[in-house]
Amino acid sequence: SICPFCGVGCQISLKVKNDKVKFVEGINGPANEGRLCVKGRFGFDYIHHSHRLSKPLIRRDDAPAKGLNVSPDDWQEVFREASWDEALGAAASGLLNLRSEHGGRAVAGFGSAKCTNEEAYLFQKMIRQGFGHNNVDHCTRLCHASSVSALLENVGSGAVTATFNEIENADVAIVIGANPIENHPVAATYFKQFTKRGGKLIVMDPRGQALKRFATHMLQFRPGADVSMLNAIMHVIVEEELYDQQYIEAYTENWEAEKAHLKDFSPEKMAGICGIDAEILRAVARCFAGAKAGMIFWGMGVSQHIHGTDNSRCLISLALMTGQVGRPGSGLHPLRGQNNVQGASDAGLIPMFLPDYQTVTNDGVRSAFTSVWNSGDFSAEKGLTVTEIMDAVHDGDIHGMYILGETPAMSDPDVEHAREALAKLSHLVVQDIFLTETANFADVILPASAFAEKAGTVTNTNRQVQMGRPAVPPPGEAKEDWWIETELAKRLGLDWSYTSPKEVFAEMKLNMGSLNNITWDRLESENAVTYPSLSPEDPGQSIVFGDGFPRADGRARFTPAHVIAPDDVPDAEYPMILTTGRQLEHWHTGSMTRRAKVLDAVEPEANCSMHPKTLRKMQVAPGGMVRLSTKRGSLVVMARADRAVAEDMVFLPFAYVEAAANILTNPAVDPFGKIPEFKFSAVRVEKAEDSSVAVE
């Protein structure tokens, strides 16, 4: 099967005895070649945790008011068990009543990057076909939405132009705004091997990280200053005529506007903004421009800003001006976070696109899908995103939601705003494997299956479509997600008759050119095929756009990027900078890894990281408690000393409900990708009077 955690998509072998997974080994998949990280190797046993949902639940008539007030160990005062027929009937009738009373737009949906491609496809189809609009989204909005926006705009495709394995053919690589040793550990092994072979690695990050030990250059720039730094590097390439004129003339457009724009971004001018010495910026520019083959990798540190799309535009322009796209060892690669965020996006689980990023505003595109679905037209209007849907609940426009495998009660920015929205809903259906923070607010809870308990395909960061197989049965009466979706759709009045995910995959292929030459049977025999695949025998193209781009005239575009300050800048009251992210041992909101014995034992306590000098000034010993406060909320958490964090910064992981980072984060969004600014908030840090973790 496939590891259910990050976007690397490691192939795994699950060792089972008496319907229990006993241990996991890596196998020779295209992304991992037998390797596994700590999560993949030791994070499997959450599926056997006592908190697993095993029967459908319905909120009791005498339940207390909705809130974050249900323990997964003691839910009987709030919910009661029900049969599948009763629970699906209650879920459907509540949504149908809202549709009848307020129209289809009264219901919205959040799908999941933790589900299969087939389940993601069914989810977006249900919302569009059943409720007549495009208000359906998933966690891509919270991770790489701005990257996809910039890639679609300038390259014509939202996927990576080269697999991360291609670094073996590169001689220079940039890793910016990503911490692969912690967040994509198996991919990081390829980066380390690259440097051991003599490759030059340029790491750019406001926070120091373990990868810098392997780097030729480590640029620890000021948070939020990405555009000033990258424009300065490109200024040098233009000024010293290090660009690839032949490539630019053959494959790009808008070069003269980009050149003129970059004149104002000399390294000497930008050094004061980005905090990197002008000579280092010049050296890095010469290093990358001089590469025979160069790759650019980036993560959430680039995308999770109000200028995230501009950050990505800069990286695209840097690759285009040096001709580093479409050849072995070259390309653009946003490292995907979730195991199937690529596949769920490909399958249309986004409000402005149908499967394969075909716009909902095009009548011909919609009719191609409705003819396959045998249903009437739905909306030509782009739908609402994750954060916009929560705003619409507060505004009284959305009254019900269907949430599958997502927990906005933990993952949304300014999370109290999201929790208040969930509490306000008239009808909430949650489909999950645990009674999550979001399920606390549900009216109906449908028990789903974990990835090790289901069949289906997923697509990793490399565009590799891979087959997952069930190793153990789901607990109790829990069901596979595609089955639940199909049964719910029937009760919503939709003519669905799927009996297996294989049938869903066959339907997806009818309107998804990316799946050409990739069949279910082929995946069952070969395990993985990279798209695009040019023939039934082609394992897939690891590099794309060698002979042009899927845009008008086959040309990629340079889009100049401007310096935009973060939305929530430090001041006298909130003088420091808060940034958030993941830790090696824990995954996103912690619902899985905090129920994995080994992982939770290694990293059991909510924590933040600060520079030792900053802690000394505050007279806080490492391991002592600090209070973090922003304009949105306050929490108390244990502080660690970490020299990798700048003296005016705090790093806070977001896996801990008892110190939920998103109580503090800023909901301001990038205007193009609509992604929140998780990576930058002004914060006040004080020594805590109380010694216990707390949220206020």
C-alpha positions in Angstrom: 0.0 0.0 0.0 1.0 3.7 0.4 2.1 5.6 3.5 -0.9 7.8 4.6 1.2 10.8 5.8 3.1 13.3 3.6 3.1 13.9 -0.1 6.2 11.8 -0.8 4.0 8.7 -1.3 6.3 6.0 0.0 5.2 2.5 -0.9 4.9 0.2 2.2 4.3 -3.3 3.2 2.0 -3.8 6.2 2.6 -6.9 8.3 -0.6 -8.2 9.7 -1.6 -10.8 12.3 -5.1 -11.4 13.6 -6.4 -8.4 11.7 -3.9 -6.1 13.4 -1.0 -4.3 11.8 2.1 -5.4 13.7 4.8 -3.5 11.8 5.5 -1.7 8.5 8.4 -1.9 6.1 9.3 0.2 3.1 9.2 -1.4 -0.3 10.9 -0.4 -3.6 8.4 2.3 -4.8 9.5 5.0 -7.2 9.4 7.7 -4.5 11.1 5.9 -1.6 13.1 3.0 -3.0 12.5 1.1 0.2 13.1 4.0 2.6 10.7 5.2 5.3 10.7 8.0 7.9 9.7 7.8 11.6 6.1 8.4 10.8 5.9 5.9 8.0 7.7 3.2 10.1 6.2 3.8 13.5 3.0 5.8 12.9 0.7 3.0 11.8 -1.0 1.9 15.1 -3.4 4.9 15.3 -5.8 2.8 13.2 -6.2 0.4 16.2 -6.7 3.1 18.8 -9.6 2.8 21.2 -10.9 6.2 19.9 -11.7 4.8 16.5 -15.3 5.4 15.5 -17.0 2.1 14.9 -20.7 2.9 14.7 -22.7 5.9 13.3 -23.6 8.5 15.9 -26.5 11.0 16.0 -26.6 14.0 18.4 -29.0 13.5 21.2 -32.0 15.7 21.6 -31.0 16.5 25.1 -27.3 17.2 24.2 -25.6 20.3 25.6 -25.0 23.3 23.3 -22.5 22.7 20.5 -18.9 23.4 21.5 -15.5 21.8 21.9 -16.9 19.8 24.8 -16.9 16.1 23.8 -14.3 13.6 24.9 -13.6 10.8 22.5 -13.6 8.5 25.6 -17.0 9.8 26.9 -19.4 10.9 24.2 -22.6 9.2 25.4 -24.1 12.4 26.9 -23.9 14.1 23.5 -24.3 11.4 20.9 -26.2 8.1 20.6 -25.4 5.1 18.4 -27.6 4.6 15.3 -27.9 2.1 12.4 -26.4 3.1 9.1 -29.8 3.4 7.6 -31.0 5.8 10.4 -27.7 7.8 10.3 -27.6 8.2 6.5 -31.3 9.1 6.5 -30.7 11.8 9.2 -27.7 13.1 7.4 -29.5 13.4 4.1 -32.8 14.7 5.4 -31.0 17.5 7.3 -29.2 18.6 4.1 -32.3 18.2 1.9 -34.4 20.3 4.3 -31.9 23.1 4.1 -31.8 22.9 0.3 -35.6 23.1 0.2 -35.8 26.0 2.7 -32.8 28.1 1.6 -31.7 26.7 -1.8 -28.7 24.5 -2.6 -26.2 27.2 -1.6 -27.2 26.8 2.0 -25.0 23.6 2.0 -21.2 23.5 1.5 -18.6 20.7 1.6 -15.1 20.2 2.8 -13.4 17.1 1.4 -10.1 15.5 2.3 -6.6 15.0 1.0 -6.4 12.0 3.3 -9.0 10.1 1.1 -8.4 8.4 -2.3 -8.7 10.1 -5.7 -12.0 8.2 -6.2 -13.4 9.5 -2.9 -12.3 13.1 -3.7 -14.0 12.9 -7.1 -17.2 11.6 -5.6 -17.3 14.3 -3.0 -17.0 17.2 -5.4 -19.5 15.5 -7.7 -22.0 15.2 -4.8 -21.8 18.9 -3.9 -22.0 20.1 -7.5 -24.6 17.6 -8.7 -26.7 17.5 -5.5 -26.7 21.2 -4.5 -26.0 23.0 -7.8 -22.9 25.0 -6.9 -19.1 25.0 -6.4 -18.8 25.7 -2.7 -16.5 22.7 -2.2 -12.9 22.8 -1.0 -10.2 21.0 1.0 -6.9 21.5 2.7 -5.0 22.5 -0.5 -6.4 26.0 0.4 -4.3 25.9 3.5 -1.0 24.7 2.0 -0.1 25.2 -1.7 -3.1 27.1 -3.2 -0.9 30.1 -4.0 1.7 27.9 -5.6 -0.9 26.3 -7.8 -2.3 29.7 -8.7 1.1 31.0 -9.8 1.9 27.8 -11.7 -1.4 27.7 -13.6 -1.1 31.4 -14.4 2.5 31.3 -15.7 3.2 27.6 -16.6 -0.3 26.4 -17.5 -0.2 23.4 -15.1 -0.5 23.2 -11.3 1.6 20.1 -10.9 5.4 19.8 -10.5 7.4 20.0 -13.7 9.9 17.4 -12.5 9.9 14.7 -9.8 12.1 15.2 -6.8 14.2 12.2 -7.9 15.4 14.3 -10.8 17.8 16.0 -8.4 20.2 13.2 -9.1 20.7 14.8 -12.6 21.1 18.4 -11.2 24.3 20.2 -10.2 22.6 23.1 -8.3 19.3 23.0 -6.3 17.4 25.6 -4.3 15.3 24.6 -1.3 13.3 27.6 0.0 10.6 27.8 2.6 10.7 24.0 3.2 12.2 21.8 5.9 12.3 18.4 4.2 14.4 16.7 6.9 11.4 17.1 9.2 8.5 17.4 6.8 9.5 15.2 3.8 12.3 13.1 5.4 12.5 10.5 2.6 12.7 13.2 -0.1 15.4 14.8 2.0 17.6 11.7 1.7 17.8 12.4 -2.1 18.9 16.0 -1.4 21.6 14.8 1.0 22.9 12.3 -1.6 22.9 15.0 -4.2 25.3 17.1 -2.0 27.5 14.0 -1.4 28.0 13.7 -5.1 29.1 17.3 -5.3 25.9 19.1 -6.0 25.5 22.6 -4.7 22.5 23.1 -2.4 21.2 26.6 -1.6 18.9 26.6 1.4 16.7 29.7 2.0 14.6 29.9 5.2 13.9 32.4 8.0 14.4 29.5 10.4 17.6 27.5 10.5 17.2 23.8 9.8 19.2 20.6 9.6 19.5 20.7 5.8 21.9 23.7 6.2 24.6 21.2 7.2 24.6 20.0 3.6 24.2 23.5 2.0 26.7 25.5 0.0 24.8 28.6 1.0 22.3 29.1 3.8 20.3 32.3 3.5 18.4 32.9 6.8 16.4 35.8 5.5 13.8 37.9 7.4 10.3 36.4 7.5 8.1 37.7 4.8 11.0 39.1 2.7 11.0 36.4 0.0 10.1 38.7 -2.9 12.8 41.3 -2.1 15.5 38.5 -1.8 14.4 36.7 -5.0 14.0 39.8 -7.0 17.5 40.9 -6.0 18.9 37.5 -7.1 17.2 37.9 -10.4 18.4 41.5 -10.7 22.0 40.2 -10.7 21.2 37.6 -13.3 19.8 40.4 -15.6 22.5 42.9 -14.7 25.3 40.4 -15.4 23.5 38.9 -18.5 23.6 35.4 -17.0 20.1 34.6 -18.3 19.4 32.1 -21.1 18.4 34.3 -24.0 17.8 31.4 -26.4 15.4 29.7 -24.0 13.6 32.9 -23.2 13.0 33.8 -26.9 11.8 30.2 -27.7 9.6 29.4 -24.7 8.5 32.5 -22.7 6.6 35.8 -22.9 6.7 39.2 -21.1 10.5 39.1 -20.6 11.0 42.8 -21.3 8.5 43.8 -18.6 10.2 41.5 -16.1 13.6 42.9 -17.0 12.4 46.5 -16.5 10.7 45.6 -13.2 13.9 44.0 -11.8 16.0 47.2 -12.3 14.7 48.6 -9.0 15.8 45.5 -6.9 19.5 45.8 -6.6 21.1 43.5 -3.9 22.4 46.7 -2.1 18.9 48.1 -1.9 17.2 44.8 -0.9 19.8 43.7 1.7 18.3 46.0 4.3 14.8 44.5 3.6 15.7 40.8 3.4 18.6 40.8 5.9 21.0 39.0 3.5 24.3 40.7 2.5 24.4 42.0 -1.1 27.5 39.9 -1.9 25.9 36.7 -0.8 22.9 37.5 -3.0 25.2 38.0 -5.9 27.1 34.8 -5.2 23.9 32.8 -5.1 22.6 34.4 -8.3 25.8 33.4 -10.1 25.8 29.9 -8.6 22.2 29.1 -9.8 22.6 30.9 -13.2 25.8 29.0 -13.8 24.1 25.6 -13.3 24.0 23.1 -16.2 20.9 21.7 -14.6 19.1 23.4 -11.6 16.0 22.6 -9.6 13.9 24.7 -7.3 11.9 23.1 -4.4 9.6 25.0 -2.1 7.2 24.4 0.7 4.6 26.2 2.9 7.2 28.9 3.9 6.7 30.2 0.4 3.0 29.7 0.0 1.4 30.5 3.4 1.6 34.3 3.0 -0.6 37.1 1.7 2.1 37.4 -1.0 2.4 33.6 -1.5 1.4 33.8 -5.2 4.1 36.5 -5.7 6.7 34.4 -3.9 5.9 31.5 -6.3 5.9 33.9 -9.3 9.5 34.8 -8.4 10.6 31.2 -8.3 8.9 30.5 -11.7 10.6 33.5 -13.2 14.0 32.5 -11.8 13.7 29.0 -13.4 12.5 30.5 -16.7 15.2 33.1 -17.1 17.9 30.5 -16.5 16.2 27.9 -18.8 15.8 25.4 -16.0 12.6 23.8 -16.9 11.9 20.7 -19.1 15.4 19.1 -19.1 16.8 16.3 -16.9 17.8 17.7 -13.5 15.8 20.9 -13.9 12.4 22.0 -12.9 10.0 23.5 -10.4 8.7 21.4 -7.5 6.4 22.6 -4.7 6.7 19.8 -2.1 3.2 18.7 -1.4 2.1 18.3 2.2 -0.7 15.7 2.5 -0.4 12.2 1.0 -3.1 13.0 -1.6 -3.4 16.7 -1.8 -2.1 16.5 -5.4 -4.7 13.8 -6.3 -7.6 15.5 -4.5 -6.9 18.7 -6.4 -6.5 16.8 -9.7 -9.9 15.2 -9.0 -11.6 18.6 -8.7 -11.9 19.0 -5.0 -11.5 22.8 -5.4 -14.1 25.6 -5.8 -12.9 27.1 -9.1 -12.0 23.9 -11.0 -13.5 20.6 -12.1 -11.2 17.6 -12.4 -7.9 18.3 -14.2 -8.1 22.0 -13.4 -10.8 22.6 -16.0 -12.5 25.9 -15.1 -16.1 25.8 -13.8 -16.8 29.0 -15.7 -16.5 27.3 -19.1 -19.9 26.0 -20.4 -18.3 23.3 -22.6 -16.3 22.0 -19.6 -19.4 21.7 -17.4 -21.4 20.1 -20.1 -18.7 17.4 -20.6 -19.1 16.5 -16.9 -22.9 16.8 -16.7 -23.3 14.5 -19.8 -21.2 11.8 -18.0 -23.1 12.5 -14.8 -26.5 12.4 -16.6 -27.6 15.5 -14.8 -28.5 19.1 -15.3 -26.1 22.0 -15.3 -24.7 23.5 -12.1 -23.2 26.9 -11.4 -20.8 28.7 -13.7 -19.7 30.8 -10.7 -16.5 30.0 -8.9 -17.2 28.6 -5.5 -16.2 29.8 -2.0 -12.9 28.6 -0.4 -12.4 27.1 3.0 -12.1 30.4 4.9 -14.8 32.1 2.7 -17.2 29.3 3.6 -16.7 29.9 7.3 -17.3 33.6 6.7 -20.5 32.8 4.8 -21.7 30.7 7.8 -21.3 33.8 10.0 -23.1 35.9 7.4 -26.1 33.6 7.5 -25.7 32.3 3.9 -24.6 28.8 4.7 -26.6 26.7 7.2 -25.3 23.2 6.7 -22.1 21.4 5.9 -20.8 17.9 4.9 -17.2 17.6 6.2 -15.2 14.5 5.2 -11.8 13.8 6.9 -11.0 17.5 7.6 -10.9 19.3 10.9 -11.3 23.0 10.4 -11.8 23.3 14.2 -8.0 22.8 14.3 -6.7 23.7 10.9 -8.4 27.0 10.0 -6.6 30.3 10.8 -8.2 32.3 13.7 -9.7 29.0 14.7 -12.1 30.4 17.2 -13.9 32.1 14.3 -14.1 28.6 12.6 -15.4 26.9 15.8 -18.1 29.6 16.2 -19.1 29.0 12.6 -19.4 25.2 13.2 -21.5 25.8 16.3 -23.8 28.1 14.3 -24.6 25.5 11.6 -28.2 24.1 11.6 -26.9 20.7 10.3 -23.4 19.3 10.2 -22.5 15.9 8.9 -18.9 14.7 9.7 -17.4 11.6 8.2 -14.1 10.6 10.0 -12.2 7.9 11.7 -12.1 9.7 15.1 -14.3 11.9 17.1 -12.2 14.9 16.1 -12.5 18.5 17.3 -14.7 19.2 14.3 -16.9 16.2 15.0 -17.6 17.7 18.4 -19.9 20.1 16.6 -21.6 17.4 14.4 -25.3 16.4 14.2 -24.5 13.2 12.5 -21.1 11.3 12.6 -20.4 8.7 10.0 -17.5 6.2 10.9 -15.1 5.9 8.0 -12.1 3.7 7.2 -8.4 4.6 7.5 -6.2 4.2 4.4 -4.9 0.8 5.5 -8.5 -0.4 5.4 -9.5 0.6 1.9 -8.8 0.2 -1.8 -8.1 3.2 -4.0 -5.6 5.4 -5.8 -3.6 8.4 -4.5 -1.3 10.8 -6.3 1.9 12.0 -4.7 4.0 15.2 -5.1 5.8 13.5 -8.0 2.5 13.1 -10.0 2.8 9.3 -9.4 -0.6 7.7 -9.3 -0.3 4.8 -6.9 -2.6 1.9 -5.8 -3.5 1.5 -2.2 -4.9 -1.9 -0.9 -6.7 -2.8 2.2 -4.6 -4.7 4.8 -7.1 -5.0 7.6 -10.9 -4.5 7.9 -12.3 -1.3 9.4 -13.4 -1.6 13.1 -17.0 -2.5 13.9 -19.5 -1.1 11.4 -17.1 1.6 9.9 -17.2 1.7 6.1 -15.0 2.8 3.2 -15.6 6.5 2.4 -16.6 5.9 -1.2 -19.4 3.5 0.0 -20.6 6.1 2.5 -20.6 8.9 -0.2 -22.5 6.6 -2.6 -25.2 5.7 0.0 -25.6 9.3 1.1 -25.9 10.5 -2.5 -28.7 8.0 -3.1 -30.6 9.4 -0.2 -30.1 12.9 -1.6 -31.9 11.7 -4.7 -28.9 11.2 -7.0 -28.8 8.2 -9.3 -25.5 6.7 -8.1 -24.9 2.9 -8.4 -21.1 2.5 -7.8 -20.1 -0.9 -6.4 -16.3 -0.3 -6.2 -13.7 2.4 -6.5 -12.7 0.8 -9.8 -15.9 2.0 -11.4 -15.3 5.5 -10.1 -11.8 5.5 -11.5 -13.2 4.5 -14.9 -15.6 7.5 -14.8 -12.9 9.8 -13.8 -10.9 8.8 -16.9 -13.7 10.0 -19.2 -12.9 13.7 -18.6 -9.4 13.6 -17.1 -6.7 13.6 -19.8 -4.0 13.3 -17.1 -5.1 9.7 -16.7 -4.7 8.7 -20.3 -2.9 5.3 -20.5 -3.4 4.8 -16.8 -5.9 2.1 -16.0 -7.0 0.5 -12.7 -5.8 -2.9 -13.9 -2.4 -1.4 -14.9 -2.1 0.1 -11.4 -3.0 -3.2 -9.8 -0.1 -4.9 -11.6 2.5 -2.1 -11.7 1.5 -0.2 -8.4 2.5 3.2 -9.7 2.4 5.2 -13.0 3.5 8.8 -13.4 1.3 11.1 -15.3 1.4 12.0 -18.1 1.9 8.5 -19.5 2.4 8.5 -23.3 1.5 4.9 -23.9 0.1 1.9 -22.1 3.7 0.8 -21.5 5.2 4.2 -20.6 5.9 4.4 -16.8 5.2 8.1 -17.1 7.1 11.3 -17.8 9.2 12.4 -14.8 10.0 15.7 -16.6 7.4 17.8 -18.5 7.4 20.9 -20.7 10.6 20.1 -22.6 9.0 21.3 -25.9 6.7 24.1 -24.6 4.0 24.8 -22.1 0.2 24.2 -22.0 -0.5 27.9 -22.5 -1.3 30.1 -25.5 1.4 29.8 -28.1 3.1 27.2 -25.9 4.9 29.9 -23.9 5.4 30.3 -20.2 4.9 33.8 -18.7 7.1 36.1 -16.6 4.9 37.9 -14.0 6.7 40.6 -12.1 6.3 40.4 -8.3 6.2 43.4 -6.0 7.3 43.7 -2.4 4.2 43.5 -0.1 4.5 43.7 3.6 2.9 40.9 5.8 -0.6 41.8 6.9 0.0 41.6 10.7 3.4 43.4 11.3 5.1 43.7 14.7 4.5 46.8 16.8 5.1 48.0 20.3 2.3 45.8 21.7 3.1 42.7 19.6 6.9 43.1 18.9 7.9 39.5 17.8 7.0 37.3 14.9 5.1 34.0 15.2 5.5 31.3 12.5 3.9 27.9 12.5 4.6 24.5 11.0 5.0 20.8 11.5 7.4 18.7 13.6 9.1 15.4 12.5 7.0 13.2 14.8 3.5 14.8 14.3 1.2 15.2 11.5 -0.9 18.3 10.9 -3.7 18.5 13.5 -2.4 15.5 15.4 -5.5 13.3 15.1 -3.5 10.4 13.7 0.0 10.8 15.1 -1.0 11.7 18.7 -2.8 8.3 18.7 0.4 6.5 17.5 2.2 5.1 20.6 5.8 5.6 19.5 5.3 9.0 17.9 3.4 10.4 20.9 5.9 9.0 23.3 8.8 10.8 21.5 6.9 14.1 21.3 4.1 14.1 23.9 3.9 17.8 24.9 2.8 21.0 23.2 5.8 23.3 22.7 7.2 26.3 21.0 10.8 27.1 20.0 12.7 30.3 20.7 16.3 31.5 20.6 18.2 30.9 23.9 19.1 34.7 24.1 15.4 35.6 23.9 14.6 33.1 26.7 17.4 34.5 28.9 16.2 38.0 28.5 12.7 36.9 29.6 14.3 34.9 32.5 12.6 31.7 31.2 14.6 28.5 31.5 14.3 26.0 28.6 11.3 23.8 29.4 9.6 26.8 31.2 6.2 28.1 30.2 5.5 31.2 28.1 2.3 33.0 27.1 1.9 33.8 23.4 -0.6 36.5 22.5 -1.7 37.9 19.2 -4.6 40.1 18.2 -6.8 37.0 18.0 -6.1 35.0 21.1 -3.6 33.8 23.7 -2.2 30.5 24.9 0.4 29.2 27.4 2.9 26.6 26.2 6.3 25.1 27.0 9.3 26.8 25.5 12.4 25.1 24.0 15.7 26.7 23.3 16.6 26.5 19.6 19.4 28.6 18.0 17.8 27.9 14.5 15.0 30.4 15.4 15.8 34.1 15.0 15.9 36.2 18.2 12.7 38.0 17.3 10.8 34.9 16.3 8.7 32.1 17.8 8.1 28.8 16.1 4.8 27.0 17.2 3.8 23.5 15.8 0.1 23.2 15.2 -0.6 19.5 16.2 -1.6 20.2 19.8 -5.3 20.9 20.6 -4.3 22.0 24.1 -2.2 24.8 22.6 -3.7 25.2 19.2 -1.5 27.4 17.1 -4.4 28.6 14.9 -6.0 30.3 17.8 -3.2 32.9 17.2 -2.8 32.9 13.4 -4.0 35.6 11.0 -6.9 34.8 8.6 -5.8 37.4 6.1 -5.5 35.7 2.7 -3.4 35.9 -0.5 -5.7 37.6 -3.1 -5.0 35.0 -5.8 -4.7 31.7 -4.1 -6.9 32.6 -1.1 -4.4 31.0 1.3 -4.2 32.3 4.8 -1.0 33.9 6.2 -0.1 31.1 8.6 3.6 31.9 8.5 3.6 35.5 9.9 1.7 37.0 12.8 2.8 39.7 15.2 3.0 38.2 18.7 3.7 39.2 22.3 5.7 36.7 24.4 5.7 36.8 28.2 6.8 34.6 31.0 3.8 32.6 32.1 2.6 32.9 35.7 0.9 29.6 35.5 2.8 26.4 34.8 0.1 24.5 32.9 -0.7 24.6 29.2 -3.8 26.7 28.5 -5.8 28.4 25.8 -7.7 31.6 26.2 
